[in-house]
Amino acid sequence: MAPLHDKFDSGNITSGDNVSFWIDSTAIIAFDKPNRNIETDVLIIGGGIAGLTTAYKLLKAGKKVTLVEDGFIGSGETGRTTAHLTAALDDRYYFLEDTFGREAAKLAAESHTAAIDEIEKNVSDLNIDCNFKRVNGYLFLHPSDDEKNLQKEFKATQNAGLNTGLLDHIPAIMNGDKLNCLAFYNQAQFHILHYLQGLAQGIVALGGQIFTEARADKITKDGAVVNDFAFSAKDIVVATNSPVNDTLTMHTKQFAYRTYVIAGKVPKGKLPYSLWWDTGDADSKWVSQPYHYVRLESFDEQYDLLISGGEDHKTGQADEEGISESQRYERLETWTRNYFPMLEDITYKWSGQVMEPVDSLGFMGKNPGDDNIYIITGDSGNGMTHATIGAMIISDSILGFKNKWEDLYNPSRITLKTAIDFAKEAGNMAAQYLDWIAASDLKNVAELTTGEGGILSSGLKKIAVYRDYDNSLRAFSAVCPHLGCIVNWNNDEKSFDCPCHGSRFSCDGVVTNGPAKTNLSQIHIK
């Protein structure tokens, strides 16, 4: 296991205080910082799976490509995934059929299947050692769901051309012999950071340029300013999870959720390498019904690592359900041990950000209103495959080819059948502005213990405060610079999170997740 580099703290290598297994087991993937102006064919902003896959595909086609990442490769949400590779989507195929039509649902299934194949081909072509495995996945009912929905989903997956089957048991889980499930055959899994390591090496071998600790600002059709240097390009790809080039348009079409992950050892051979998911809590207050997702990863000669996720909520709104972040890990552990009692002590815990499009499909293609700026966003819990699909669509578009999936994932699309869900999400977002007049969670800074933050009212001002471990106090405006919401303190990841559009800021006020482009404004207080 490669340890974290001592000269970096976790806030520099990942967007949160907790470190994922992927990051902990991979040496930091760093390149030079920008030191000059650059001219290139394609400028790619974002060093996750979306950006690297797009760069690799365009370089293979002969394009001159430069990629910039404001942290390190994989230090954003890609490094906080659970790395399922599957055509079993967060939202059901019967929903896609109803929303887009049967042919569109078939295209969605085909595109995610092709994305897994694309990843497998890259692994083979570049000889990447990333534990890529073909595995089966098993979808089973959440207690709040109806048995008929499993039958409905089976029929819809068959209509979509997927290789699925109804089983009268759930393989390998406790009491699984008493429960039905829908099997998705020939899915896959991998170690995401090792995969990105191989892709980065492939990019450099093809003549591509990668810069890390390289923040892109002032993104226009001509390029961007990166660490005060001019990076000019004919085409620009914004692959930053949440687009940082857009103020409002895309952020009315998708909504940020926080999801939680635990990982612990199980003796080798106790479980098969597989993917498991439940269908989600039908009684949840959230439009995106939280579900649980589980997989196995090789750890060492004696153990595998069981990785389990779920307990989602809208970003910055954990308090809406009265369940703290630490309690969500506890609930997740209880759920996991119920189905996988062989789980030993929890070794890792972390959380990640998921962008949920209102109609369940990602947004990949030309940014609305732009001719040469492209975006990849709306991962909807299937970030590995959605990002790869986006890379395939955008590389085709830049090369002048019509991709058969581009209309399905067009960022400019409007889906009328999701109007009710949109109204609920928009209403939730609007309600967050009431935080301007709500009581603050702190009366004075003396309440803060070391390593804690909160929001303080001072007259008409809202102030974000954090007490560092050396007892020093940091203070910032609590107003998100994106569209003026009041941020909330996330005591788990030690960050200030915007409950409106999902922007996140480290405890020292630095923006770690868009759509905000700038840091929280610093304030001097006594």
Long-range contacts (C-beta under 8 A, 24 or more apart in sequence): 1-25, 2-26, 2-27, 4-28, 11-494, 11-506, 11-507, 11-508, 11-512, 12-71, 12-72, 12-75, 13-71, 13-72, 13-75, 14-71, 14-75, 14-76, 14-79, 14-80, 15-71, 15-75, 15-76, 15-77, 15-80, 15-353, 15-493, 15-495, 15-504, 15-512, 15-513, 16-80, 16-350, 16-351, 16-492, 16-493, 16-494, 16-495, 16-512, 17-492, 17-493, 17-494, 17-495, 18-348, 18-349, 18-350, 18-351, 18-492, 18-493, 19-348, 19-350, 20-79, 20-80, 20-81, 20-261, 20-348, 20-350, 21-263, 21-297, 21-305, 21-307, 21-347, 21-348, 22-74, 22-79, 22-80, 22-81, 22-83, 22-191, 22-192, 22-193, 23-74, 23-75, 23-79, 23-193, 24-348, 25-191, 25-193, 26-74, 26-191, 26-193, 26-194, 26-197, 28-72, 29-72, 29-73, 29-74, 29-193, 29-196, 29-197, 29-200, 29-212, 30-72, 30-73, 30-212, 30-213, 31-73, 31-200, 31-210, 31-211, 31-212, 32-211, 32-212, 33-211, 33-212, 33-213, 33-214, 33-227, 34-68, 34-211, 34-214, 34-226, 34-227, 34-229, 34-231, 35-229, 36-229, 37-229, 37-230, 37-231, 37-232, 38-66, 38-209, 38-226, 38-229, 38-230, 38-231, 38-232, 39-232, 39-233, 40-64, 40-65, 40-66, 40-209, 40-231, 40-232, 40-233, 41-65, 41-233, 41-234, 41-235, 42-66, 42-233, 42-234, 42-235, 42-236, 42-237, 42-398, 43-67, 43-68, 43-216, 43-223, 43-224, 43-231, 43-232, 43-233, 43-235, 43-236, 43-237, 44-68, 44-236, 44-237, 44-239, 45-216, 45-219, 45-224, 45-236, 45-237, 45-238, 45-239, 45-240, 45-244, 46-76, 46-237, 46-238, 46-239, 46-240, 46-241, 46-376, 47-71, 47-72, 47-73, 47-74, 47-75, 47-76, 47-196, 47-210, 47-212, 48-73, 48-74, 48-76, 48-77, 48-78, 48-79, 48-196, 48-239, 48-241, 48-387, 49-78, 49-192, 49-195, 49-196, 49-383, 49-384, 49-387, 49-388, 50-78, 50-239, 50-376, 50-387, 50-388, 50-390, 50-391, 51-237, 51-239, 51-376, 52-196, 52-199, 52-200, 52-203, 53-118, 53-122, 53-199, 53-387, 53-388, 53-391, 54-237, 54-239, 54-376, 54-390, 54-391, 54-394, 54-395, 55-199, 55-203, 55-208, 55-210, 56-122, 56-199, 56-202, 56-203, 56-206, 56-208, 56-391, 57-391, 57-392, 57-395, 58-395, 58-398, 58-399, 59-203, 59-206, 59-207, 59-208, 60-206, 61-395, 61-399, 63-398, 63-399, 64-207, 65-203, 65-208, 65-209, 66-208, 66-209, 66-210, 66-211, 66-231, 66-233, 67-203, 67-208, 67-209, 67-210, 67-211, 68-210, 68-211, 68-212, 68-214, 68-215, 68-216, 68-224, 68-226, 68-231, 69-210, 69-211, 69-212, 69-213, 69-214, 70-213, 70-214, 70-215, 70-216, 71-212, 71-213, 72-212, 72-213, 73-196, 73-197, 73-200, 73-210, 73-212, 74-192, 74-193, 74-196, 76-240, 76-241, 76-513, 77-241, 77-352, 77-353, 77-379, 77-383, 77-513, 78-192, 78-196, 78-383, 78-387, 79-192, 79-193, 80-261, 80-350, 80-351, 80-352, 80-353, 81-192, 81-352, 81-383, 81-384, 82-261, 82-293, 82-295, 82-307, 82-309, 83-189, 83-190, 83-191, 83-192, 83-295, 83-297, 83-384, 84-137, 84-187, 84-189, 84-275, 84-293, 84-295, 84-382, 84-384, 85-115, 85-116, 85-119, 85-187, 85-188, 85-189, 85-190, 85-384, 85-385, 86-112, 86-116, 86-137, 86-184, 86-187, 86-188, 86-275, 86-382, 86-385, 87-112, 87-113, 87-116, 87-162, 87-184, 87-187, 87-385, 88-137, 88-139, 88-184, 88-187, 88-275, 88-277, 89-360, 89-380, 89-381, 89-382, 90-288, 90-291, 90-356, 90-360, 90-380, 90-381, 90-382, 91-360, 91-380, 92-149, 92-152, 92-153, 92-156, 92-279, 93-153, 93-156, 93-157, 93-159, 93-160, 93-162, 94-149, 94-152, 94-153, 94-155, 94-156, 95-360, 96-156, 96-160, 96-360, 96-361, 97-156, 97-159, 97-160, 98-417, 99-359, 99-360, 99-415, 99-417, 99-418, 100-359, 100-361, 100-408, 100-415, 102-159, 102-160, 104-408, 105-156, 105-159, 105-160, 106-159, 106-160, 106-161, 107-404, 107-405, 107-408, 108-160, 108-361, 108-408, 109-157, 109-160, 109-161, 109-162, 110-160, 110-161, 110-405, 111-385, 111-389, 111-392, 111-405, 111-408, 111-409, 112-382, 112-385, 112-386, 112-389, 113-162, 114-389, 114-392, 115-384, 115-385, 115-386, 115-388, 115-389, 115-392, 116-187, 116-188, 116-385, 118-388, 118-392, 119-188, 119-190, 119-195, 119-384, 119-388, 120-188, 122-195, 122-198, 122-199, 122-202, 123-190, 123-195, 123-198, 125-202, 126-198, 126-199, 126-201, 126-202, 127-198, 128-194, 128-195, 128-197, 128-198, 128-199, 129-194, 129-198, 130-190, 130-191, 130-192, 130-194, 130-195, 130-197, 130-198, 131-189, 131-190, 131-191, 131-194, 131-297, 131-298, 132-188, 132-189, 132-190, 132-195, 133-188, 133-189, 133-190, 133-273, 134-186, 134-187, 134-188, 135-187, 135-188, 135-189, 135-272, 135-273, 135-274, 135-275, 135-295, 136-171, 136-183, 136-184, 136-185, 136-186, 136-187, 136-274, 136-275, 137-183, 137-184, 137-187, 137-274, 137-275, 137-276, 137-277, 138-167, 138-170, 138-171, 138-181, 138-182, 138-183, 138-184, 138-274, 138-275, 138-276, 138-277, 139-181, 139-182, 139-183, 139-184, 139-277, 139-278, 139-279, 140-170, 140-179, 140-180, 140-181, 140-182, 140-276, 140-277, 140-278, 140-279, 141-179, 141-180, 141-278, 141-279, 142-278, 142-279, 142-280, 142-281, 142-282, 142-291, 142-292, 144-281, 144-282, 144-283, 145-278, 145-279, 145-280, 145-282, 146-282, 147-180, 149-279, 150-180, 150-181, 150-182, 150-279, 153-182, 154-182, 157-182, 157-184, 170-276, 171-272, 171-274, 172-271, 172-272, 172-274, 173-276, 173-339, 173-340, 174-338, 174-339, 174-340, 174-341, 176-339, 184-275, 187-275, 189-273, 189-275, 189-295, 189-296, 189-297, 191-297, 192-384, 216-244, 217-517, 219-244, 219-245, 219-373, 221-370, 221-371, 221-372, 221-373, 234-372, 235-372, 235-373, 235-374, 235-398, 236-372, 236-373, 236-374, 237-373, 237-374, 237-375, 237-376, 237-394, 238-367, 238-373, 238-374, 238-375, 238-376, 239-375, 239-376, 239-387, 239-390, 240-377, 240-514, 241-353, 241-355, 241-377, 241-379, 241-513, 241-514, 242-353, 242-355, 242-377, 242-501, 242-502, 242-503, 242-513, 242-514, 242-515, 243-367, 243-375, 243-377, 243-514, 243-515, 244-514, 244-515, 244-516, 244-517, 245-367, 245-373, 245-375, 246-367, 246-375, 246-515, 247-482, 247-483, 247-515, 248-483, 249-368, 249-369, 250-363, 250-367, 250-368, 250-375, 250-377, 250-411, 250-515, 251-482, 251-483, 251-501, 251-515, 252-426, 253-357, 253-358, 253-363, 253-378, 253-411, 254-355, 254-356, 254-357, 254-358, 254-363, 254-377, 254-378, 255-287, 255-288, 255-314, 255-355, 255-356, 255-358, 255-425, 255-428, 255-429, 255-502, 256-314, 256-315, 256-353, 256-354, 256-355, 256-356, 256-501, 256-502, 256-513, 257-286, 257-288, 257-312, 257-313, 257-314, 257-315, 257-353, 257-354, 257-355, 257-356, 258-312, 258-313, 258-314, 258-315, 258-316, 258-318, 258-351, 258-352, 258-353, 258-354, 258-490, 258-497, 259-290, 259-309, 259-310, 259-311, 259-312, 259-351, 259-352, 259-353, 259-354, 259-381, 260-309, 260-310, 260-311, 260-312, 260-325, 260-328, 260-329, 260-332, 260-349, 260-350, 260-351, 261-307, 261-308, 261-309, 261-332, 261-348, 261-349, 261-350, 261-351, 261-352, 262-307, 262-308, 262-309, 262-329, 262-332, 262-333, 262-336, 262-346, 262-348, 262-349, 263-297, 263-305, 263-306, 263-307, 263-308, 263-346, 263-347, 263-348, 263-349, 264-305, 264-306, 264-343, 264-344, 264-345, 264-346, 264-347, 264-348, 265-299, 265-303, 265-304, 265-305, 265-306, 265-343, 265-344, 265-345, 265-347, 266-296, 266-303, 266-304, 266-305, 266-306, 266-340, 266-342, 266-343, 266-344, 267-302, 267-303, 267-304, 267-342, 268-301, 268-302, 268-303, 268-304, 270-304, 270-342, 271-296, 271-304, 271-306, 271-340, 271-342, 272-296, 273-304, 276-339, 285-320, 285-321, 286-312, 286-313, 286-314, 287-356, 287-358, 287-421, 287-424, 287-425, 288-312, 288-354, 288-356, 292-332, 292-335, 292-336, 293-381, 294-336, 294-339, 294-340, 303-344, 305-347, 305-348, 306-336, 306-340, 306-343, 308-332, 308-335, 308-336, 308-340, 310-335, 312-354, 314-428, 314-499, 315-353, 315-497, 315-498, 315-499, 315-502, 315-504, 316-432, 316-487, 316-488, 316-490, 316-497, 316-498, 316-499, 316-500, 316-502, 317-428, 317-432, 317-488, 317-499, 318-488, 318-490, 319-488, 324-491, 325-351, 325-490, 325-491, 325-492, 325-493, 326-491, 326-492, 329-492, 351-492, 351-493, 353-502, 353-504, 353-513, 354-379, 354-380, 354-381, 354-383, 355-379, 355-380, 355-502, 356-380, 356-381, 358-415, 358-418, 358-421, 358-422, 358-425, 359-413, 359-415, 359-417, 359-418, 361-408, 361-409, 362-386, 362-389, 362-390, 362-409, 363-409, 363-410, 363-411, 364-389, 364-390, 364-393, 364-394, 364-406, 364-409, 364-411, 365-390, 365-393, 365-394, 365-397, 365-406, 365-409, 365-410, 365-411, 365-412, 366-397, 366-410, 366-411, 366-412, 367-411, 368-411, 368-412, 374-398, 375-411, 377-411, 429-500, 429-501, 432-485, 432-486, 432-499, 432-500, 433-484, 433-485, 433-486, 433-500, 435-462, 435-485, 435-486, 435-488, 435-499, 436-462, 436-486, 441-489, 445-473, 445-525, 448-473, 451-494, 452-489, 452-491, 453-489, 453-491, 453-494, 453-496, 453-507, 454-489, 455-486, 455-487, 455-488, 455-489, 458-525, 462-486, 463-523, 463-525, 464-489, 464-496, 464-505, 464-509, 464-520, 465-525, 466-494, 466-507, 466-508, 468-507, 473-525, 474-507, 474-508, 474-509, 474-522, 475-522, 475-523, 475-524, 475-525, 476-505, 476-509, 476-519, 476-520, 476-521, 476-522, 476-523, 477-520, 477-521, 477-523, 478-520, 479-520, 479-521, 480-516, 480-520, 481-511, 481-516, 481-517, 481-518, 481-519, 481-520, 481-521, 482-514, 482-515, 482-516, 482-517, 487-520, 496-520
